[in-house]
Every structure is written in C-alpha cells, then in structure tokens.
Amino acid sequence: MTSRDVVVLARTASARLRDAACKEKGTVWNAAEAEMEAATTNTELLTAAEPLLEVCWSECPVRNACLEWARIDQYTGVAGGHVLNKGKPRNVMNSRAAMAS
C-alpha cells in the first residue's frame, strides 16, 4: 500500500467520525492524553485513560470507525475504546476489561 493509499483511507475513515462522542471534548481529551504520555506505570496510564475509555464505550456511536481511523493513521492515545500506540493496542489492560476492574 502506498502512502497516498493510506492518506485516502485515513480521510475516508475520518469523514465517518462527525458523530463522535469526543468531538466537543478536545481540551479534556488532549489533557488526559498528555497525562497518559507522562505516566510511568500502567496504573497511572489507565487512570488517565479511564474517562476517555468511558466516553468511547458508553456514548460513542462511531467507536468502530474511530478505531479503524486510528489504526490507519497510526494514532497514539485513546481511540475507539482502546489505548493505542502508533495505531496498535498498548501493552496494558485494554478496552472494557480495564473499565470493569
């Protein structure tokens, strides 16, 4: 796949995110992701990520499309209800399992 193909796929995927539950939460989202980046333990990382994961799992109608976009775009942060590093799940308890504990 060429880099141009990736750009087209990412744009197509991001177009479906207009109804994302996080679209009006940019400031909160960025602050939480900054805390995640500064975390030195998985516990700190999940504590910072928890409010974002809650938004994804309880409110977001486009969670799957968001995860698809994040994988294509190699996003680092919370997207589609998962903690990601360069579009891949991080080595922490992820998704609903993290929310249940």
N, CA, C and O atoms as a printed pandas DataFrame, in Angstrom:
     atom_number atom_name residue_name chain_id  residue_number  x_coord  y_coord  z_coord
0              1         N          MET        A               1    0.853   -1.166    0.000
1              2        CA          MET        A               1    0.000    0.000    0.000
2              3         C          MET        A               1    0.904    1.236    0.000
3              4         O          MET        A               1    1.854    1.325    0.778
4              5         N          THR        A               2    0.600    2.160   -0.861
5              6        CA          THR        A               2    1.400    3.383   -0.955
6              7         C          THR        A               2    0.978    4.377    0.125
7              8         O          THR        A               2   -0.085    4.241    0.731
8              9         N          SER        A               3    1.822    5.372    0.353
9             10        CA          SER        A               3    1.469    6.389    1.351
10            11         C          SER        A               3    0.228    7.169    0.910
11            12         O          SER        A               3   -0.560    7.618    1.742
12            13         N          ARG        A               4    0.065    7.323   -0.387
13            14        CA          ARG        A               4   -1.140    8.003   -0.888
14            15         C          ARG        A               4   -2.389    7.183   -0.569
15            16         O          ARG        A               4   -3.419    7.741   -0.190
16            17         N          ASP        A               5   -2.301    5.859   -0.722
17            18        CA          ASP        A               5   -3.429    4.994   -0.373
18            19         C          ASP        A               5   -3.795    5.147    1.103
19            20         O          ASP        A               5   -4.973    5.201    1.456
20            21         N          VAL        A               6   -2.782    5.217    1.954
21            22        CA          VAL        A               6   -3.014    5.371    3.387
22            23         C          VAL        A               6   -3.714    6.695    3.669
23            24         O          VAL        A               6   -4.634    6.749    4.485
24            25         N          VAL        A               7   -3.287    7.753    3.004
25            26        CA          VAL        A               7   -3.918    9.069    3.188
26            27         C          VAL        A               7   -5.386    9.012    2.782
27            28         O          VAL        A               7   -6.246    9.528    3.496
28            29         N          VAL        A               8   -5.673    8.401    1.661
29            30        CA          VAL        A               8   -7.062    8.287    1.187
30            31         C          VAL        A               8   -7.891    7.477    2.179
31            32         O          VAL        A               8   -9.009    7.867    2.514
32            33         N          LEU        A               9   -7.353    6.356    2.649
33            34        CA          LEU        A               9   -8.074    5.536    3.624
34            35         C          LEU        A               9   -8.320    6.309    4.917
35            36         O          LEU        A               9   -9.415    6.249    5.477
36            37         N          ALA        A              10   -7.315    7.029    5.389
37            38        CA          ALA        A              10   -7.464    7.798    6.631
38            39         C          ALA        A              10   -8.516    8.890    6.476
39            40         O          ALA        A              10   -9.326    9.104    7.378
40            41         N          ARG        A              11   -8.508    9.573    5.350
41            42        CA          ARG        A              11   -9.512   10.629    5.120
42            43         C          ARG        A              11  -10.914   10.047    5.053
43            44         O          ARG        A              11  -11.857   10.621    5.598
44            45         N          THR        A              12  -11.051    8.915    4.390
45            46        CA          THR        A              12  -12.353    8.260    4.287
46            47         C          THR        A              12  -12.844    7.848    5.669
47            48         O          THR        A              12  -14.004    8.068    6.018
48            49         N          ALA        A              13  -11.950    7.247    6.452
49            50        CA          ALA        A              13  -12.326    6.816    7.799
50            51         C          ALA        A              13  -12.662    8.012    8.679
51            52         O          ALA        A              13  -13.630    7.962    9.437
52            53         N          SER        A              14  -11.885    9.082    8.594
53            54        CA          SER        A              14  -12.130   10.242    9.459
54            55         C          SER        A              14  -13.430   10.957    9.107
55            56         O          SER        A              14  -14.034   11.591    9.972
56            57         N          ALA        A              15  -13.866   10.869    7.866
57            58        CA          ALA        A              15  -15.129   11.501    7.465
58            59         C          ALA        A              15  -16.312   10.901    8.210
59            60         O          ALA        A              15  -17.332   11.564    8.396
60            61         N          ARG        A              16  -16.179    9.649    8.639
61            62        CA          ARG        A              16  -17.266    8.985    9.359
62            63         C          ARG        A              16  -17.301    9.359   10.837
63            64         O          ARG        A              16  -18.181    8.903   11.567
64            65         N          LEU        A              17  -16.361   10.178   11.283
65            66        CA          LEU        A              17  -16.261   10.485   12.707
66            67         C          LEU        A              17  -17.011   11.747   13.120
67            68         O          LEU        A              17  -16.857   12.212   14.249
68            69         N          ARG        A              18  -17.806   12.296   12.240
69            70        CA          ARG        A              18  -18.530   13.537   12.548
70            71         C          ARG        A              18  -19.454   13.415   13.752
71            72         O          ARG        A              18  -19.733   14.408   14.424
72            73         N          ASP        A              19  -19.928   12.207   14.028
73            74        CA          ASP        A              19  -20.841   11.996   15.148
74            75         C          ASP        A              19  -20.134   11.464   16.391
75            76         O          ASP        A              19  -20.791   10.987   17.316
76            77         N          ALA        A              20  -18.822   11.538   16.425
77            78        CA          ALA        A              20  -18.060   11.004   17.555
78            79         C          ALA        A              20  -18.440   11.701   18.861
79            80         O          ALA        A              20  -18.653   12.913   18.894
80            81         N          ALA        A              21  -18.520   10.921   19.921
81            82        CA          ALA        A              21  -18.873   11.468   21.236
82            83         C          ALA        A              21  -17.811   12.420   21.765
83            84         O          ALA        A              21  -18.099   13.251   22.626
84            85         N          CYS        A              22  -16.596   12.309   21.264
85            86        CA          CYS        A              22  -15.494   13.139   21.766
86            87         C          CYS        A              22  -15.324   14.445   21.002
87            88         O          CYS        A              22  -14.467   15.252   21.361
88            89         N          LYS        A              23  -16.104   14.673   19.976
89            90        CA          LYS        A              23  -15.850   15.806   19.077
90            91         C          LYS        A              23  -15.861   17.159   19.776
91            92         O          LYS        A              23  -15.202   18.086   19.305
92            93         N          GLU        A              24  -16.570   17.303   20.859
93            94        CA          GLU        A              24  -16.613   18.566   21.607
94            95         C          GLU        A              24  -15.752   18.507   22.868
95            96         O          GLU        A              24  -15.840   19.393   23.718
96            97         N          LYS        A              25  -14.928   17.479   22.995
97            98        CA          LYS        A              25  -14.159   17.271   24.225
98            99         C          LYS        A              25  -12.659   17.347   23.985
99           100         O          LYS        A              25  -11.882   16.715   24.702
100          101         N          GLY        A              26  -12.249   18.111   22.988
101          102        CA          GLY        A              26  -10.839   18.169   22.604
102          103         C          GLY        A              26   -9.904   18.585   23.717
103          104         O          GLY        A              26   -8.843   17.983   23.886
104          105         N          THR        A              27  -10.273   19.605   24.485
105          106        CA          THR        A              27   -9.402   20.087   25.554
106          107         C          THR        A              27   -9.219   19.017   26.624
107          108         O          THR        A              27   -8.098   18.750   27.058
108          109         N          VAL        A              28  -10.319   18.406   27.046
109          110        CA          VAL        A              28  -10.263   17.342   28.049
110          111         C          VAL        A              28   -9.485   16.149   27.501
111          112         O          VAL        A              28   -8.662   15.558   28.201
112          113         N          TRP        A              29   -9.753   15.803   26.249
113          114        CA          TRP        A              29   -9.099   14.656   25.613
114          115         C          TRP        A              29   -7.588   14.869   25.550
115          116         O          TRP        A              29   -6.813   13.979   25.902
116          117         N          ASN        A              30   -7.180   16.045   25.103
117          118        CA          ASN        A              30   -5.749   16.342   24.987
118          119         C          ASN        A              30   -5.063   16.329   26.345
119          120         O          ASN        A              30   -3.941   15.837   26.465
120          121         N          ALA        A              31   -5.719   16.863   27.368
121          122        CA          ALA        A              31   -5.141   16.874   28.711
122          123         C          ALA        A              31   -4.969   15.452   29.241
123          124         O          ALA        A              31   -3.934   15.122   29.820
124          125         N          ALA        A              32   -5.980   14.617   29.043
125          126        CA          ALA        A              32   -5.891   13.232   29.510
126          127         C          ALA        A              32   -4.803   12.475   28.755
127          128         O          ALA        A              32   -4.065   11.691   29.353
128          129         N          GLU        A              33   -4.699   12.701   27.457
129          130        CA          GLU        A              33   -3.661   12.017   26.688
130          131         C          GLU        A              33   -2.267   12.516   27.072
131          132         O          GLU        A              33   -1.305   11.752   26.998
132          133         N          ALA        A              34   -2.140   13.772   27.478
133          134        CA          ALA        A              34   -0.853   14.277   27.975
134          135         C          ALA        A              34   -0.492   13.571   29.285
135          136         O          ALA        A              34    0.667   13.221   29.508
136          137         N          GLU        A              35   -1.493   13.364   30.152
137          138        CA          GLU        A              35   -1.266   12.607   31.387
138          139         C          GLU        A              35   -0.861   11.172   31.073
139          140         O          GLU        A              35    0.009   10.608   31.736
140          141         N          MET        A              36   -1.493   10.586   30.063
141          142        CA          MET        A              36   -1.136    9.223   29.667
142          143         C          MET        A              36    0.314    9.164   29.198
143          144         O          MET        A              36    1.049    8.239   29.544
144          145         N          GLU        A              37    0.711   10.141   28.424
145          146        CA          GLU        A              37    2.075   10.174   27.899
146          147         C          GLU        A              37    3.094   10.314   29.024
147          148         O          GLU        A              37    4.193    9.766   28.937
148          149         N          ALA        A              38    2.739   11.040   30.074
149          150        CA          ALA        A              38    3.648   11.249   31.201
150          151         C          ALA        A              38    3.630   10.090   32.199
151          152         O          ALA        A              38    4.489   10.018   33.079
152          153         N          ALA        A              39    2.665    9.190   32.070
153          154        CA          ALA        A              39    2.530    8.081   33.020
154          155         C          ALA        A              39    3.782    7.207   33.022
155          156         O          ALA        A              39    4.387    6.946   31.981
156          157         N          THR        A              40    4.150    6.762   34.225
157          158        CA          THR        A              40    5.315    5.886   34.348
158          159         C          THR        A              40    4.927    4.462   34.704
159          160         O          THR        A              40    5.777    3.572   34.719
160          161         N          THR        A              41    3.642    4.236   34.991
161          162        CA          THR        A              41    3.156    2.886   35.276
162          163         C          THR        A              41    1.866    2.645   34.500
163          164         O          THR        A              41    1.197    3.584   34.066
164          165         N          ASN        A              42    1.534    1.369   34.335
165          166        CA          ASN        A              42    0.270    1.037   33.672
166          167         C          ASN        A              42   -0.922    1.562   34.468
167          168         O          ASN        A              42   -1.928    1.971   33.888
168          169         N          THR        A              43   -0.808    1.551   35.795
169          170        CA          THR        A              43   -1.897    2.057   36.629
170          171         C          THR        A              43   -2.131    3.539   36.366
171          172         O          THR        A              43   -3.275    3.968   36.214
172          173         N          GLU        A              44   -1.059    4.323   36.311
173          174        CA          GLU        A              44   -1.194    5.752   36.003
174          175         C          GLU        A              44   -1.775    5.957   34.610
175          176         O          GLU        A              44   -2.625    6.824   34.404
176          177         N          LEU        A              45   -1.315    5.160   33.663
177          178        CA          LEU        A              45   -1.802    5.265   32.288
178          179         C          LEU        A              45   -3.299    5.000   32.227
179          180         O          LEU        A              45   -4.042    5.760   31.606
180          181         N          LEU        A              46   -3.745    3.923   32.869
181          182        CA          LEU        A              46   -5.165    3.576   32.837
182          183         C          LEU        A              46   -6.014    4.567   33.625
183          184         O          LEU        A              46   -7.158    4.832   33.255
184          185         N          THR        A              47   -5.470    5.115   34.703
185          186        CA          THR        A              47   -6.199    6.135   35.459
186          187         C          THR        A              47   -6.450    7.358   34.585
187          188         O          THR        A              47   -7.542    7.925   34.600
188          189         N          ALA        A              48   -5.438    7.760   33.828
189          190        CA          ALA        A              48   -5.596    8.905   32.921
190          191         C          ALA        A              48   -6.534    8.576   31.764
191          192         O          ALA        A              48   -7.292    9.434   31.313
192          193         N          ALA        A              49   -6.484    7.338   31.287
193          194        CA          ALA        A              49   -7.288    6.924   30.131
194          195         C          ALA        A              49   -8.742    6.633   30.481
195          196         O          ALA        A              49   -9.609    6.705   29.610
196          197         N          GLU        A              50   -9.022    6.308   31.726
197          198        CA          GLU        A              50  -10.360    5.848   32.118
198          199         C          GLU        A              50  -11.499    6.762   31.677
199          200         O          GLU        A              50  -12.481    6.258   31.133
200          201         N          PRO        A              51  -11.423    8.087   31.883
201          202        CA          PRO        A              51  -12.548    8.928   31.435
202          203         C          PRO        A              51  -12.753    8.885   29.919
203          204         O          PRO        A              51  -13.882    8.978   29.439
204          205         N          LEU        A              52  -11.669    8.747   29.179
205          206        CA          LEU        A              52  -11.772    8.687   27.718
206          207         C          LEU        A              52  -12.369    7.359   27.279
207          208         O          LEU        A              52  -13.211    7.313   26.381
208          209         N          LEU        A              53  -11.930    6.282   27.916
209          210        CA          LEU        A              53  -12.488    4.966   27.599
210          211         C          LEU        A              53  -13.984    4.937   27.903
211          212         O          LEU        A              53  -14.763    4.340   27.160
212          213         N          GLU        A              54  -14.380    5.583   28.996
213          214        CA          GLU        A              54  -15.798    5.640   29.367
214          215         C          GLU        A              54  -16.615    6.335   28.282
215          216         O          GLU        A              54  -17.697    5.869   27.926
216          217         N          VAL        A              55  -16.102    7.448   27.755
217          218        CA          VAL        A              55  -16.794    8.154   26.668
218          219         C          VAL        A              55  -16.938    7.227   25.467
219          220         O          VAL        A              55  -18.010    7.134   24.870
220          221         N          CYS        A              56  -15.862    6.551   25.120
221          222        CA          CYS        A              56  -15.892    5.658   23.950
222          223         C          CYS        A              56  -16.918    4.548   24.119
223          224         O          CYS        A              56  -17.727    4.301   23.225
224          225         N          TRP        A              57  -16.884    3.881   25.265
225          226        CA          TRP        A              57  -17.721    2.700   25.444
226          227         C          TRP        A              57  -19.162    3.026   25.801
227          228         O          TRP        A              57  -20.055    2.234   25.499
228          229         N          SER        A              58  -19.418    4.168   26.437
229          230        CA          SER        A              58  -20.799    4.428   26.857
230          231         C          SER        A              58  -21.553    5.368   25.930
231          232         O          SER        A              58  -22.782    5.321   25.877
232          233         N          GLU        A              59  -20.843    6.221   25.200
233          234        CA          GLU        A              59  -21.531    7.268   24.451
234          235         C          GLU        A              59  -21.318    7.242   22.947
235          236         O          GLU        A              59  -22.134    7.806   22.218
236          237         N          CYS        A              60  -20.260    6.616   22.451
237          238        CA          CYS        A              60  -19.862    6.865   21.069
238          239         C          CYS        A              60  -20.522    5.938   20.043
239          240         O          CYS        A              60  -20.371    4.718   20.111
240          241         N          PRO        A              61  -21.247    6.522   19.102
241          242        CA          PRO        A              61  -21.903    5.724   18.067
242          243         C          PRO        A              61  -20.967    5.322   16.921
243          244         O          PRO        A              61  -21.348    4.528   16.061
244          245         N          VAL        A              62  -19.755    5.862   16.906
245          246        CA          VAL        A              62  -18.836    5.563   15.795
246          247         C          VAL        A              62  -17.523    4.952   16.300
247          248         O          VAL        A              62  -16.464    5.144   15.702
248          249         N          ARG        A              63  -17.613    4.223   17.395
249          250        CA          ARG        A              63  -16.424    3.633   18.019
250          251         C          ARG        A              63  -15.613    2.784   17.047
251          252         O          ARG        A              63  -14.389    2.914   16.997
252          253         N          ASN        A              64  -16.255    1.930   16.285
253          254        CA          ASN        A              64  -15.528    1.056   15.358
254          255         C          ASN        A              64  -14.859    1.844   14.237
255          256         O          ASN        A              64  -13.729    1.543   13.851
256          257         N          ALA        A              65  -15.550    2.847   13.718
257          258        CA          ALA        A              65  -14.955    3.689   12.670
258          259         C          ALA        A              65  -13.761    4.458   13.218
259          260         O          ALA        A              65  -12.768    4.654   12.517
260          261         N          CYS        A              66  -13.856    4.886   14.457
261          262        CA          CYS        A              66  -12.760    5.608   15.096
262          263         C          CYS        A              66  -11.538    4.707   15.235
263          264         O          CYS        A              66  -10.415    5.128   14.957
264          265         N          LEU        A              67  -11.757    3.481   15.659
265          266        CA          LEU        A              67  -10.646    2.540   15.795
266          267         C          LEU        A              67  -10.012    2.262   14.438
267          268         O          LEU        A              67   -8.789    2.175   14.329
268          269         N          GLU        A              68  -10.831    2.124   13.415
269          270        CA          GLU        A              68  -10.306    1.915   12.061
270          271         C          GLU        A              68   -9.435    3.096   11.635
271          272         O          GLU        A              68   -8.335    2.908   11.116
272          273         N          TRP        A              69   -9.940    4.324   11.861
273          274        CA          TRP        A              69   -9.159    5.516   11.525
274          275         C          TRP        A              69   -7.838    5.531   12.289
275          276         O          TRP        A              69   -6.786    5.803   11.710
276          277         N          ALA        A              70   -7.893    5.238   13.588
277          278        CA          ALA        A              70   -6.693    5.288   14.429
278          279         C          ALA        A              70   -5.638    4.290   13.966
279          280         O          ALA        A              70   -4.444    4.587   13.991
280          281         N          ARG        A              71   -6.074    3.123   13.548
281          282        CA          ARG        A              71   -5.116    2.123   13.041
282          283         C          ARG        A              71   -4.470    2.601   11.744
283          284         O          ARG        A              71   -3.256    2.485   11.572
284          285         N          ILE        A              72   -5.266    3.131   10.846
285          286        CA          ILE        A              72   -4.738    3.612    9.561
286          287         C          ILE        A              72   -3.791    4.789    9.780
287          288         O          ILE        A              72   -2.726    4.860    9.167
288          289         N          ASP        A              73   -4.185    5.709   10.656
289          290        CA          ASP        A              73   -3.421    6.932   10.902
290          291         C          ASP        A              73   -2.254    6.720   11.873
291          292         O          ASP        A              73   -1.450    7.625   12.095
292          293         N          GLN        A              74   -2.171    5.524   12.444
293          294        CA          GLN        A              74   -1.145    5.184   13.436
294          295         C          GLN        A              74   -1.195    6.139   14.631
295          296         O          GLN        A              74   -0.176    6.661   15.083
296          297         N          TYR        A              75   -2.403    6.344   15.119
297          298        CA          TYR        A              75   -2.682    7.270   16.221
298          299         C          TYR        A              75   -2.165    6.719   17.542
299          300         O          TYR        A              75   -2.229    5.516   17.794
300          301         N          THR        A              76   -1.658    7.604   18.374
301          302        CA          THR        A              76   -1.259    7.254   19.731
302          303         C          THR        A              76   -2.173    8.000   20.690
303          304         O          THR        A              76   -2.263    9.228   20.652
304          305         N          GLY        A              77   -2.847    7.251   21.546
305          306        CA          GLY        A              77   -3.786    7.818   22.507
306          307         C          GLY        A              77   -4.970    6.882   22.664
307          308         O          GLY        A              77   -4.836    5.671   22.483
308          309         N          VAL        A              78   -6.125    7.434   22.998
309          310        CA          VAL        A              78   -7.347    6.635   23.121
310          311         C          VAL        A              78   -8.208    6.883   21.900
311          312         O          VAL        A              78   -8.519    8.025   21.560
312          313         N          ALA        A              79   -8.585    5.805   21.251
313          314        CA          ALA        A              79   -9.472    5.882   20.085
314          315         C          ALA        A              79  -10.254    4.582   19.988
315          316         O          ALA        A              79   -9.699    3.499   20.176
316          317         N          GLY        A              80  -11.519    4.692   19.699
317          318        CA          GLY        A              80  -12.340    3.507   19.514
318          319         C          GLY        A              80  -12.424    2.623   20.745
319          320         O          GLY        A              80  -12.667    1.421   20.631
320          321         N          GLY        A              81  -12.227    3.202   21.919
321          322        CA          GLY        A              81  -12.323    2.424   23.152
322          323         C          GLY        A              81  -11.075    1.647   23.498
323          324         O          GLY        A              81  -11.121    0.725   24.313
324          325         N          HIS        A              82   -9.963    2.007   22.890
325          326        CA          HIS        A              82   -8.705    1.304   23.144
326          327         C          HIS        A              82   -7.575    2.293   23.379
327          328         O          HIS        A              82   -7.589    3.407   22.855
328          329         N          VAL        A              83   -6.604    1.875   24.167
329          330        CA          VAL        A              83   -5.381    2.647   24.362
330          331         C          VAL        A              83   -4.408    2.176   23.290
331          332         O          VAL        A              83   -4.050    0.999   23.236
332          333         N          LEU        A              84   -3.980    3.111   22.433
333          334        CA          LEU        A              84   -3.168    2.754   21.268
334          335         C          LEU        A              84   -1.809    3.444   21.287
335          336         O          LEU        A              84   -1.642    4.529   21.843
336          337         N          ASN        A              85   -0.853    2.780   20.664
337          338        CA          ASN        A              85    0.458    3.363   20.406
338          339         C          ASN        A              85    0.753    3.147   18.930
339          340         O          ASN        A              85    0.936    2.014   18.486
340          341         N          LYS        A              86    0.798    4.220   18.185
341          342        CA          LYS        A              86    1.014    4.166   16.737
342          343         C          LYS        A              86    0.019    3.223   16.060
343          344         O          LYS        A              86    0.380    2.441   15.180
344          345         N          GLY        A              87   -1.237    3.316   16.491
345          346        CA          GLY        A              87   -2.317    2.560   15.876
346          347         C          GLY        A              87   -2.465    1.128   16.346
347          348         O          GLY        A              87   -3.335    0.403   15.864
348          349         N          LYS        A              88   -1.621    0.708   17.285
349          350        CA          LYS        A              88   -1.685   -0.672   17.786
350          351         C          LYS        A              88   -1.995   -0.648   19.274
351          352         O          LYS        A              88   -1.569    0.262   19.984
352          353         N          PRO        A              89   -2.738   -1.651   19.751
353          354        CA          PRO        A              89   -3.064   -1.687   21.181
354          355         C          PRO        A              89   -1.798   -1.674   22.035
355          356         O          PRO        A              89   -0.828   -2.376   21.747
356          357         N          ARG        A              90   -1.826   -0.869   23.082
357          358        CA          ARG        A              90   -0.693   -0.822   24.016
358          359         C          ARG        A              90   -0.719   -2.043   24.907
359          360         O          ARG        A              90   -1.753   -2.690   25.074
360          361         N          ASN        A              91    0.404   -2.341   25.463
361          362        CA          ASN        A              91    0.546   -3.496   26.332
362          363         C          ASN        A              91    0.048   -3.172   27.748
363          364         O          ASN        A              91    0.804   -3.200   28.719
364          365         N          VAL        A              92   -1.240   -2.869   27.825
365          366        CA          VAL        A              92   -1.917   -2.631   29.101
366          367         C          VAL        A              92   -3.273   -3.294   28.995
367          368         O          VAL        A              92   -3.731   -3.624   27.901
368          369         N          MET        A              93   -3.915   -3.489   30.143
369          370        CA          MET        A              93   -5.298   -3.962   30.056
370          371         C          MET        A              93   -6.045   -2.951   29.217
371          372         O          MET        A              93   -5.961   -1.750   29.471
372          373         N          ASN        A              94   -6.754   -3.408   28.248
373          374        CA          ASN        A              94   -7.344   -2.512   27.265
374          375         C          ASN        A              94   -8.848   -2.720   27.179
375          376         O          ASN        A              94   -9.347   -3.794   27.512
376          377         N          SER        A              95   -9.546   -1.733   26.751
377          378        CA          SER        A              95  -10.969   -1.749   26.443
378          379         C          SER        A              95  -11.835   -2.018   27.661
379          380         O          SER        A              95  -11.545   -1.517   28.747
380          381         N          ARG        A              96  -12.878   -2.789   27.500
381          382        CA          ARG        A              96  -13.859   -2.979   28.572
382          383         C          ARG        A              96  -13.284   -3.702   29.774
383          384         O          ARG        A              96  -13.751   -3.488   30.893
384          385         N          ALA        A              97  -12.283   -4.554   29.580
385          386        CA          ALA        A              97  -11.674   -5.236   30.720
386          387         C          ALA        A              97  -11.101   -4.216   31.695
387          388         O          ALA        A              97  -11.211   -4.387   32.910
388          389         N          ALA        A              98  -10.498   -3.171   31.176
389          390        CA          ALA        A              98   -9.944   -2.116   32.028
390          391         C          ALA        A              98  -11.061   -1.379   32.752
391          392         O          ALA        A              98  -10.900   -0.995   33.911
392          393         N          MET        A              99  -12.172   -1.180   32.093
393          394        CA          MET        A              99  -13.283   -0.444   32.681
394          395         C          MET        A              99  -13.942   -1.245   33.808
395          396         O          MET        A              99  -14.446   -0.666   34.770
396          397         N          ALA        A             100  -13.939   -2.570   33.689
397          398        CA          ALA        A             100  -14.628   -3.418   34.649
398          399         C          ALA        A             100  -13.858   -3.564   35.956
399          400         O          ALA        A             100  -14.446   -3.865   36.994
400          401         N          SER        A             101  -12.547   -3.352   35.909
401          402        CA          SER        A             101  -11.754   -3.577   37.125
402          403         C          SER        A             101  -11.686   -2.362   38.006
403          404         O          SER        A             101  -11.055   -2.400   39.062
